[in-house]
Amino acid sequence: MNGGCSCNPDPGLTRLTVAGVEVSVKQAAELFEQWRAGRRRAAELSDEEILAGLRRHNYVSRSVEAEYAQAMRSLYARLC
C-alpha cells in the first residue's frame, strides 16, 4: 500500500484471482510489456516462462503454479 493508506493501492501491484482468491503480484505490468515487445501472444507463453517471470518478484507456491500461470495468461490476453 502507498503510505499505509488502503485507499491508494501501490501502482506496482496487479490484482489477480488465483484459485478463487484475490492476490497481488509485483511487476506484472513489466512482464506484460516484455512479452508485448517480443510480440508474444498469451497462448504462446508456457507455464514455465510465466512462472519464471513471476518468481523474479513474487513468491508462487508450487501447489498453485498452474493456477497462477493460467491467471496471468488470461489477464495478459485480456489486456494485451
C-alpha positions in Angstrom: 0.0 0.0 0.0 1.0 3.6 -0.5 1.8 5.5 2.7 -0.1 3.0 4.7 -3.4 4.1 3.2 -5.6 1.3 2.0 -7.4 3.7 -0.4 -4.3 4.1 -2.7 -3.1 0.8 -3.8 0.5 0.5 -4.9 0.7 1.1 -8.6 3.4 -1.5 -8.9 0.9 -4.2 -7.8 -1.6 -6.0 -10.0 -4.6 -7.8 -8.6 -5.1 -11.3 -9.9 -7.6 -14.0 -9.0 -5.8 -17.3 -8.4 -7.7 -20.4 -7.4 -10.6 -18.2 -6.4 -8.5 -16.0 -4.1 -7.5 -12.4 -5.0 -3.8 -11.9 -4.7 -1.5 -9.0 -5.6 1.6 -9.6 -7.7 4.5 -7.3 -8.3 5.8 -6.3 -11.7 3.1 -7.9 -13.7 2.9 -4.8 -16.0 6.6 -5.1 -16.7 6.2 -8.8 -17.7 3.3 -7.9 -19.9 5.4 -5.2 -21.6 8.3 -7.6 -22.1 6.0 -10.1 -23.7 4.3 -7.5 -25.8 7.6 -6.1 -27.0 8.6 -9.6 -28.0 5.3 -9.9 -29.9 4.4 -12.8 -27.7 0.7 -13.9 -27.6 -0.8 -15.3 -24.4 -1.3 -18.7 -26.0 2.4 -18.9 -26.9 3.6 -18.5 -23.3 4.5 -21.6 -21.4 3.6 -22.0 -17.8 7.4 -22.2 -17.0 8.1 -18.9 -18.7 5.2 -17.2 -16.9 6.2 -18.6 -13.5 9.9 -17.7 -14.1 8.9 -14.1 -14.7 6.5 -14.0 -11.7 9.1 -15.6 -9.4 11.6 -12.8 -10.0 9.5 -10.6 -7.7 6.8 -12.8 -6.2 6.5 -16.0 -4.2 4.5 -18.6 -6.0 3.7 -21.8 -4.1 4.3 -25.0 -6.0 0.8 -26.2 -5.1 -0.9 -23.4 -7.2 1.7 -22.9 -10.0 -0.8 -23.9 -12.8 -3.4 -21.6 -11.4 -1.0 -18.6 -11.3 0.2 -19.3 -14.8 -3.4 -19.5 -16.1 -4.5 -16.4 -14.3 -1.5 -14.4 -15.6 -2.1 -15.8 -19.1 -5.8 -14.8 -19.0 -5.1 -11.3 -17.7 -2.4 -10.8 -20.4 -4.8 -11.9 -23.1 -7.5 -9.5 -21.9 -5.2 -6.5 -21.5 -2.9 -7.0 -24.4 
